[in-house]
Amino acid sequence: MPSETIPNGLHTADGRRPRVAVVDGNPANATVTSMLAEQFGCTVLKAPTGEAVLALLRREEQVDLVLIDLAIPDMDGIVAALLIRAMGKPGAMPIVPIACRRDEVFQARSRAAGFSGAVMKPYSLRELYCAMESALARVPVAAFYDA
């Protein structure tokens, strides 16, 4: 099987290098996701828990995207996303979940959380890149909800 080429050159709608919060309680997974995001051209801010990402977002002026594993140790990832939304950050910051399953309950809860697509484990480089690119461009991913 040929190896995938790592795309690069992600940018925000206004042309900046994206600042991405990676939320994952598993250090190995957080490292892989962070390394890929950096190779895609992003500046990465890591948070191992829901509380840590909420603190990070209170501190940081500019975070363009949140990649959140739904199995973070201190709270449900969808609850964390709802708390992020409740912070009222301008521009409705895109949140992309990294999940293990996609069923009707997940899709309904995802709609409520206002996710910008999703990345399902195990994911390919292309899947992660495309989800991030779409979210950063603020392009709705209707197919995610209709799948």
C-alpha positions in Angstrom: 0.0 0.0 0.0 1.5 3.3 -1.0 2.1 5.9 1.7 0.0 9.0 1.7 1.6 12.4 0.9 1.1 14.8 3.7 -0.6 17.9 2.3 0.4 21.3 3.6 -0.8 24.8 3.4 -3.9 25.1 5.5 -4.9 28.6 6.2 -7.8 30.6 7.6 -10.4 32.3 5.5 -8.4 35.5 5.8 -5.1 33.8 4.8 -3.5 33.4 8.2 -1.7 30.3 9.6 -4.4 28.5 11.6 -4.1 28.2 15.4 -5.6 24.8 16.3 -6.4 23.5 19.7 -5.9 19.7 19.9 -7.9 18.2 22.8 -7.0 14.6 23.6 -6.3 12.9 26.9 -4.3 10.1 25.2 -0.7 11.5 24.9 0.2 9.3 21.9 -3.0 10.3 20.0 -2.5 13.9 20.9 1.1 13.8 19.6 0.0 12.2 16.3 -2.8 14.7 15.7 -0.6 17.6 16.7 2.2 16.5 14.4 -0.1 16.2 11.5 -1.7 19.6 12.1 1.7 21.1 12.3 2.7 19.5 9.0 -0.5 20.9 7.5 0.8 24.3 8.4 -1.0 25.0 11.7 0.2 26.3 15.1 -0.9 23.7 17.7 -2.1 24.4 21.2 -2.6 21.2 23.2 -5.2 20.5 25.9 -5.5 17.1 27.5 -9.0 17.6 29.1 -12.2 19.6 28.6 -11.3 21.9 31.5 -7.9 22.5 30.0 -9.4 23.5 26.6 -11.9 25.8 28.3 -9.0 27.5 30.2 -6.9 27.7 27.0 -9.8 29.4 25.1 -10.3 31.9 27.9 -6.6 32.7 27.7 -6.0 32.7 24.0 -7.3 35.5 21.8 -7.1 33.6 18.5 -7.9 30.0 18.2 -9.3 29.1 14.7 -10.3 25.5 15.1 -10.7 22.9 17.9 -10.0 19.2 17.2 -11.5 17.3 20.1 -11.4 13.6 20.9 -14.8 12.6 22.2 -13.2 10.4 24.9 -11.4 13.0 26.9 -10.9 12.0 30.5 -12.8 14.6 32.5 -16.0 15.1 30.5 -17.9 14.0 27.4 -16.4 15.7 24.3 -19.8 16.8 23.2 -20.4 18.4 26.6 -17.0 20.2 26.2 -18.1 21.4 22.8 -21.4 22.8 24.2 -19.4 24.6 26.9 -17.1 26.0 24.3 -20.1 27.3 22.3 -21.5 28.8 25.6 -18.4 30.9 25.9 -19.7 32.9 23.0 -16.4 33.2 21.1 -16.9 35.5 18.0 -17.2 33.8 14.7 -18.6 30.5 15.9 -15.3 28.7 16.1 -15.4 25.4 14.2 -15.1 22.3 16.3 -14.3 19.0 14.7 -14.7 15.8 16.7 -12.4 12.8 16.5 -14.7 9.9 17.2 -14.9 6.1 17.1 -18.4 5.7 15.9 -21.1 7.4 13.9 -24.6 6.3 14.9 -27.9 8.2 15.1 -27.4 9.2 18.7 -23.9 10.6 17.9 -25.3 12.5 14.8 -28.1 14.0 16.8 -25.8 15.1 19.6 -23.3 16.4 17.1 -25.9 18.6 15.5 -26.7 20.1 18.9 -23.0 20.7 19.5 -22.7 22.5 16.2 -19.8 20.4 15.0 -18.1 21.2 11.7 -18.0 17.7 10.2 -16.1 14.8 12.0 -13.1 12.6 11.7 -13.7 9.0 12.4 -11.0 6.7 13.8 -8.9 5.3 12.3 -8.5 8.3 10.0 -6.3 8.9 7.0 -4.1 12.0 6.5 -6.5 13.0 3.7 -9.6 12.7 5.9 -8.0 14.8 8.7 -6.7 17.4 6.2 -10.1 17.7 4.4 -12.1 18.0 7.6 -9.7 20.8 8.9 -9.7 22.6 5.5 -13.5 22.5 5.3 -13.9 23.7 8.9 -11.4 26.5 8.5 -13.1 27.7 5.3 -16.4 27.7 7.2 -17.9 25.3 4.7 -20.8 23.3 6.1 -20.4 19.6 5.8 -24.0 18.5 5.2 -22.9 15.1 4.0 -21.6 14.3 7.5 -25.2 14.6 8.9 -26.8 12.8 6.0 -24.4 9.8 6.0 
